[in-house]
Amino acid sequence: MSFNEADVQRALSSLIDPNSKKDFVSGKSVKNVKVAGVDVSLDIQLGYPAQSVWSEIRELVETHLKSTLPAIGKLSINVTSKVVPHSVQRGVKLVEGVKNIIAVASGKGGVGKSTTAVNLALALAAEGARVGILDADIYGPSQPTMLGISGQPVSKDGKSMEPMINHNLQSMSIGYMIADNDSPMIWRGPMVTQALDQLLRQTHWDNLDYLIVDLPPGTGDIQLSLAQSVPVTGAVIVTTPQDIALMDARKGLKMFEKVGVKIVGIVENMSTHICTNCGHEEHIFGAGGGEKMCADYNVELLGSLPLDITIREWADSGKPTVVADPEGSIAKVYKQIARRIAVKVADMAQDHSAVFPKIVVQNT
């Protein structure tokens, strides 16, 4: 029984990628199919970082092809990931060295937004992506503590700052500029907006697939200005199941919609608490709130995280959950959420501005 490249493509068109929920052909993941007699080689190029599941994808494709085309001889499958830039809201200047910006926001403080942001950034990095995090909470910068970084950034060219690096994560925060951590930032809105713009655009980001922006809580003038000036690929809203938190989260969601930023989905934090003594599970802040909000606004519930003391302890120690306990159950949830965010970003419209030629007019 003979077969050709078209037969291989046809076989893979019926195989669903468990992460993107699309078949590998319509998802444009199948590349470089070559048939030599009964031997087949091909590349599976995923549009999202998924280093931890490359072997699973390879086995899935191999098993499917061998069952669909039993005459196959030697089979060579190379699985990789490639993240490309995606479009942002109109009229906003892009950031050099950054492909995609993901804003992590909350309608109110105290819902674990910053802890969620740093763990999602670390989870994307663990999946093989080049990731940075910008601490946009000028009044209450927390990322330096969570990443265990001290000191001040340096400048190699006198024009831009080099990002601070730890846990394979590039980062920038106003917290690195403050000598006294107890000193409050007594700034008005325009000063905050200008400071953030400088942190974002004067940092020498080194070829990032994703920049996670940890936005300050709330939906006031400052947050609106930031949402309008930062070129955001998509926004993730963090909330708790509590009615008050959900009410404010809805306002945050509507703010992004009004400025043309796509909502990637909602993360429900502190969803349940499991007693460390007896193992009893309890919905301290209520149940089902995140699901209802997602249903009301037709957005996806990306995942739910527990109220667990270790999340706080590890973040305070400078080694967040994903790096402190990478194989633990909570780290796996963060990685699942991060992978889902990356898959949804990969489905968004691409930004093709980099491929267009630049026209230069010269006097001759």
N, C-alpha and C positions, 0 to 999 in steps of 0.2 A: 504493500500500500504506500503510494507516494503522496507527498503533501508539499505545500509551498508556503511562502511568507503570509499570503492572504489567509490560509487555513489557520496559521498560528494566531493571527490577528482576530479571526472569527472566534476561535476558541477562547481567547482572553476577553472577548466582548461579553461573555456570559459569566465572568468571574468578578465578584464584587469586592472592592477594597473595604475591609472591615472598619477602617477609620473614616474615609470620605463618604462611604455608602454609595459610591458610584462604581461602575465597572471600569476596569483598568484602561480600556480603549477610549471610551468617551471622556474619561478623566485625563486623557493625553499623557498617561504614564508609561506607555509602551514605546520604547525607542530601539532603533538599530537591530531590528529582527533580521537574522541571517540564517538561511537553511543551506546546509551542505550535505547532500544525500539524505541521511536520516538524522544527522546531527543538527542541533538548533542552539543558537546563542542569541541572547537579547538583554536589553537593559530595562529595568523598571526604575523610572525616575519620579520620585514622589515630590509633590509641590509643597511639602511641609516637612519639618524636621522630625524624624522618627527612628533615630539610631537604635533605640532599645527594641524595636520590633522588626528591624530589617531581616533578621533570620526567619522570623515567623512569616513575613511576606514572601520571602524566597521559597520556603517550604510550601506555602499555599499555592503559589504559581506553579511550582514543580509538580506537585501532586495533581493539580487540575489538568495540566498539559499532558501528563503521562496517562491520565484516565480518558481524556478526550481524544488524544492522538496516540494510541498504544504502539504505533510503529516507531515512535521517537527513539533515537539511540542516545548518544551523548547529549546532555542538556546543560548549558552554561547560562546562569542567570545572575546578573550583577544588579544589586539594589542600591540606589543612592537617593539623596534628597537634594533639591535645588530650590531655594527660596528666591522669588523675584519681587520687584517693587509692585505695589498696587496703588490705585488712584486714591486721592484724598479729596477733602472739600475744596471747592473752586476758589481761586484767587489767593491761595496761601502759598508762600514760598517754601520750597522743599529744603530739607536739611542735608548738607553734604555728608556723605559717608553713612547714610542711614537709608535702608530700603523701605522699612515699614515701621510706623509708630503706633503703638497700642496704648491708649489712655486707660488707666485704671482709676475709677472714680466712685464716689459714694455721695448720697444726698446728705448724710450727716456723719459726724465723727463717732469714733468708738465702735465701728463695726468690723475692724480688722482689715481695713483697706490696704495699709502699707505692708502689713505682714503677708497678705495675700499677693500683693504686687511683687515683692521680692522673691517669694517662693515660686511664683509663676515664671519669673525671669530666670531663676536658677533651673527650673524644670525644662524650659526651652533650651537652655545651654547644655543641660545633661543629655538632651536629645540630639546634640550636635550642631545647634545653631550658634551663630555669633550674636551675642546679646548684650545690650547695655540697659542701664536703668537711670532715669533722670528723676531726682527727688524734687518735684515741683511744689512741695509744701514748704513755702518760704518761711512761714511763721512757726512751723513745728517740724523741722527736718529730722527724720528718724532713720534714714537709710545708712548713714555712716555707722551708727550703733549696730544696726541689724547685720551689716556686712563686715563688722569688725575692722573698720578702716579708720585710721587717724592720720593726721598730717595734712599738708596742703598740696594742691596740684601744682605741677611745674609747667613752664612754657618753654618749648624748644625754639620757637621762632619769634617770640615776643608779641605774637598776635593771637594765638589760640592756646587753650589749656589742654594738657594731656589728661584723659580720664583716669581716675583712681581705679585700681584693679584688685579684686580678690574673688576667690571661688570661680575664676574664669569668667568674671562679669565686669564689664566696663561701667563705671558709675560717675555721676557728678551730682553735687548737692551744695546748697548754700552753707550747709553745716561744715563743709571743709574749709570755708573762708572765715569762720568765726573762731576766734582764739578762746573766748570764754563761752562755754556751752550754756551757762546760766543766763547769759544776756539775751533779753527778748528782742525780736525784730520789730521795732516800732516804726513801720513804714505804711504809707498810704497806698491805695490801689495801684496808681500809675507806676510807682517805684517798684512794686512787686512784679508787675507785668514786664517792665523793662529788665529787671534782674533775671527773670525766667528766660526771657528772649536771649539774653547774653549767655546764660548757662547752656541753653540749647544750641545756639549757633556759634558760640566761640569755643566750644569743646571740640577737640580733634577726634571725633568718633571714628574708629578704625573698622570700616567695612562691615557695618552691623546689618544682620538680617532683620532684627527686631530691636527697637528701642521702647522699653516699657516706661511710660511716664506716670509716676505716682502723683496724681493731682490732689490738691487740698480738698477737704470735704466741703460740701455746700454747693449752692447754685446762685451765688451772688454775682456782683459785677466783676470781681476778680476771676472767678471760674469761667464766666461767659467770655471775658477778654482772652483768657488762655485758650479756650476751645476754638476761638476764632483766629488766633494767631499761630497755633501749633498745627502743622500738617498731619492730621490724624487719619490713619488708615481705618481704624475702628476703635470702639470704646467698650470696655467691660465694666459693668456696674456691680459693685459689691454691696450686699445688704445682709441683714439678719432676718429671721422670720417674724420678728416683732412688728406689730402694726405701725408704730411710729417710724421705725426705720424704713419700712416698705413705702410709707407715704412720702418720705423724703427721697427715696430711691426713684420713685415715679417722676418726681420733679427733675432729678438729674437726667433721667432717660429722655424726658421731653426737651430738656435744654439741648442735648446733643442733636436730637432730631431737628430742632429749629435752626441750628447752624450747619446742617448738612453732613453731620458725622454719622456713619453707620454704626448701629449697635451690634456688637458681636454676640453678646449674651449676658446673662446674669449669673453671678456666683453667690450662692447662699452660704454665708459663714455662720459658725456657731449654731448649726442646724440641730444637732442633738448633743447631749452630754451622757457619757457612760461612766457610771460610778466606778472609781478605781478599787473600791473595797468589795462591792457586791455584784458589779457588772450590770446593774439596772440601767436601762436606757431611758432618758427623759427629754422631752421637748421643752426646755426651760423657756425659750423665747417664742413658743408657739410652733405650729406645724402647718405646712402647705402654703405658706405665704408667698414664697418664691415661685412656686408652680402657678399659683393664681395670677401673680403679676405677669409672668411669661405668657400665660394664656390671654390675658387682657390686652397685651401689646404685641402679640404674635412674635415674641422673641424666644430664644432658646435658653433653657436652664442648663448652664454648662456643667454644673456639678454642685454638690453640697459638702461642706467641710464641718467636722465636729468641733465642739467646744472642748479643747484638750489643753491641759496645763503645759504639756511639753512643747506645744507650738509657741507659746509665750516665752517659756524658759530658753529654748534654743534661739529664738530671735533676739532676746536680750543679751545672749552670750556672744553674738556675732557669727553664729553658725546656724542659720535657719534650717527648718525641718528637712528640706530636700537634700542638703549637704550633710546634716548631722545624722540622719537616719535614712539614707537613700533607698533602702530596700523595705522600709517600713510601710505600713498600710496607709498612713496619712500622706507620705511622700508619693505613693502610687496614685492617690486621688489628685494631688497637685499636678502630676505628670499627665494624667488623663485629661484634666481640664486644659492644661497648656497645649496638649496635642489637638484637642478639639478646637481651641482658639486658632491654632495654626492652620488647621484644615479649613475653617470658615474663612480665614483671611485669604487662603489660596483660592477659594471659590469667587472672591471678589474681582471686579474688573481690574485688569493690569494697567500699570502706568508705562506707556511706551515712549515717554518723552526722551529717554536716554538714547533711543535708537534713531531719532530723527537727526538729520545733519544740521549743524550750526552754520548759519549763513553769516559770513563776515564781509562787510563792504569796505573796500580799500580804494584810496585814490592812487591811480597809477600815472 
